[in-house]
């Protein structure tokens, strides 16, 4: 009798535990973002939504100051990027930029103590100047991706001198000699969602503008096709990264009836198309060349600079900072640099 009672209690406990992991409380929410019957639905759990909102609160904004009547270039020495900005607005931006990037270190992060603020002694100041140029470039020339929301230094840095989601060319993990050439696979990496896909899709697709991202061949038969299974797997690795970086599933951009058909895809696919090219542009033009300015501790195993990916800005949200714009409060970051 005791045995039967014990077995019954054990079965009830197993069922109870199973139910605990089967049903979520509160229940998940679904949002249709495409055609009915195609799986174009995004699933959100209320707890995750609350956590994402808490992680994307805008920083405190310093109130605007009365115009000084002089530009920063007229009043201060060695101002190279923001020369056209009012001198008081320049100081306001520098104050908030310090909070966004180096709240612990303060002004001394870019300006050597005891030296004139115009000195370029520290590499961090040289890098910051280039990043300001990059920010203006993005806001002026990549509206197909950032629209009028734009980006600021806070979009990526969030209080960190180096953004949390940067990448280096992966040196590849060590493997036993008898393991053969794994071709970059079967080594679970967070960059590709711990899958067996190639572990470094960034160097291939986000480090240059030479490699096309495509899965389906343009020919009906293998003959003449330049798309291989290996290239397809690299592409899937990048898609996994984009999905996790934006906190969405594949059908946020693609119609499951035909993943390749642009006419059946959502508008977000076109936005992502430009986003990939934006990332390539800034990595190639602004960030990679900074390797010569950076100390060894800031470089990757191959001596490359820390580059950006989709996650650097998005950080789990399909729109960085959940679509909230800081650019309207700092319009000087949207202007084309003066030359």
Residue, then its C-alpha position, 0 to 999 in steps of 0.5 A: x500500500x505504501x509502495x503504491x502511495x509512493x508511486x502515485x505521489x511520485x507520478x503526481x510530482x513529475x506531472x506537476x513539474x512538467x506542467x510548471x515548465x509547460x505553461x507560463x504565467x503570465x501567458x505569452x503575447x503574440x503580435x501579427x506582423x505579416x500575412x495570416x497563415x504564414x507564421x509572421x507572428x512575434x511572441x513576447x513574454x510580459x516579463x521580457x517586455x518589462x525587462x527590455x523596457x527597463x534596459x532602454x530608458x533614456x539618460x537624463x538630458x542636460x537642458x539647452x543653454x542660451x546661444x553663445x553667439x560664437x561657434x565652438x571652432x571660433x571659441x576653442x582650439x583644435x575643434x575639428x568635427x563640431x566647429x559649426x556648433x554653438x560654443x555653449x551647445x558644444x559644452x552641453x554635448x561634451x558634458x552629456x557625451x561624457x555621461x554616455x561613454x565614460x561616466x566613471x572616468x569623466x573628462x579625464x578619459x579623453x583629456x590628459x590631466x594637467x594638459x590643455x583640453x586642446x591637446x591630442x595626447x590620449x588615444x581616446x580623444x582621437x578615437x572619440x573625434x572619429x566616432x563623432x564623424x561616424x555618428x554624423x555620417x550615419x545620421x546624414x547618409x543612412x536614413x534608409x536604416x536609421x530614418x529620422x530617429x537617428x543614433x547618438x553615442x548613447x545608442x551603442x555605449x550605454x555608459x561603457x567606454x567600449x560598447x558591450x556588443x563588439x566583435x573581433x575576427x575569431x582566431x578559431x578554437x583549437x582542435x585535435x589533429x585527428x578532428x580534421x577541418x571543421x570549416x568553422x563549425x561544430x564549435x557552439x558560439x554565442x554569435x550564432x546562438x550556440x548552434x553548429x553553424x559557422x562560429x564567425x559570420x561577422x568577418x565574412x559579412x560585416x567586415x567587408x562589402x565583398x561577400x554577397x549574402x544569399x541562400x537560394x541559387x539563381x539557377x535551377x540546377x547546380x551547374x553554374x551556381x555560385x551558392x554552396x551549402x557552406x555559404x548558405x550555412x554562413x548566411x544562416x549564422x548571420x541570420x541567427x545573430x540578427x534574430x537574437x540581436x533584434x529579439x525577433x524571429x525570422x518571420x519579422x522580415x521573411x514570409x514563410x511562403x517564400x523566404x527569398x521573395x522580396x514582394x512577400x516580405x515585410x518592410x523590415x527586410x528592406x530596413x535590415x538590408x540597409x542595416x547590413x550595409x551600414x554596419x559594413x560601411x562604418x566598420x570599413x571606413x571608421x572603425x577598422x582603420x583605428x587599429x593603428x591608434x588603439x593600444x594592444x589591450x583594445x585589439x583582438x587576437x589578430x590585431x583588429x579593432x573592436x567592430x560593430x554588429x547589429x547587436x551593438x546598437x539594437x541590444x535585443x530590441x527590434x528598434x534601438x532604445x525601443x525607437x526613442x530618439x535622442x537625436x532631436x535633443x542633440x541635432x548637431x549630431x545629425x549635421x554633415x561635418x564641416x570641412 
